Amino acid sequence: VLCIVGYSYFIFKQKDITTPWVAQIIVGEDISNLDSLSLELNSILKTNDSESHLIKIADKGLLELTGNTQIKVLTATQSLNAINYSFGNLAFKPKGNNELFEIKYNGLSITSRNSEFSIQENNNLVSIKVITNSIEVNSGLNTFRIPKNYQFNIVGKNEISIPLNNKSPEYFQKLVENYSISKDDSELEKIIEISGRNEAFTLHFLLSKVTPFYREKIIAKLSEISPIQFAETKEKLLLLDQSALDDWWELIYISIN
């Protein structure tokens, strides 16, 4: 019993051990002599236009900063590594044993569980692309899961744009962009009508953004991809029950992939 208790305590403490963050500084294209520096909690790292930094987060992942970018290290443990993002371009590539990587920005929490993603800033517009698996975006009020091949923008404090699949045709993407501005019901009708498998998670995101009338239309459309088995499940979806929404998200993801 003492051995089991001791081992459990050891594992618990291991998860709280600070992970080493080592940044390798690349200036221009010269990678023959890389300078490096260690980052600690509350360290602020800012890159110049001509620099890029490749940060090794122990055996958890790689964080690449390019151009004029700034971050601050918030947490560095075996179970959680987190930064505050200020501006610029970065890419996160997890390793197999990464547990949770989190970015805080503008009232949002963006988390990855072994998912690769990138952030690009252009003319003060911050865009996020999901490359593998899925990431989670929490605004404090709502939680959204965005799967691979989708991208979205930060459009305000605690807000993101409607996610779009990079495989969706240009006319569909333009229609969604127009609807985001106009909130025209006729455009929403068209979005629902022409959506296919590549647009499934655009529709899933819209469930919490539309009236119950259109929510029912979206549920009917998504049911063509992942049928709803029970009437009570549909009722929960109409009421935006988070557990029901999450479960259906998983089923849709499995159906598509």
Secondary structure as UniProt FT lines:
FT   HELIX           2..16
FT   STRAND          21..27
FT   TURN            28..29
FT   STRAND          30..39
FT   TURN            41..42
FT   STRAND          44..47
FT   TURN            49..50
FT   STRAND          51..57
FT   TURN            58..60
FT   STRAND          61..77
FT   STRAND          81..94
FT   TURN            96..97
FT   STRAND          101..105
FT   TURN            106..107
FT   STRAND          108..112
FT   STRAND          117..122
FT   TURN            123..124
FT   STRAND          125..130
FT   STRAND          134..138
FT   STRAND          143..147
FT   TURN            148..149
FT   STRAND          150..156
FT   TURN            157..158
FT   STRAND          159..160
FT   STRAND          164..165
FT   TURN            166..167
FT   HELIX           170..182
FT   HELIX           185..194
FT   HELIX           197..199
FT   HELIX           200..206
FT   HELIX           207..209
FT   HELIX           212..222
FT   TURN            223..225
FT   HELIX           231..238
FT   TURN            239..240
FT   HELIX           242..256
//
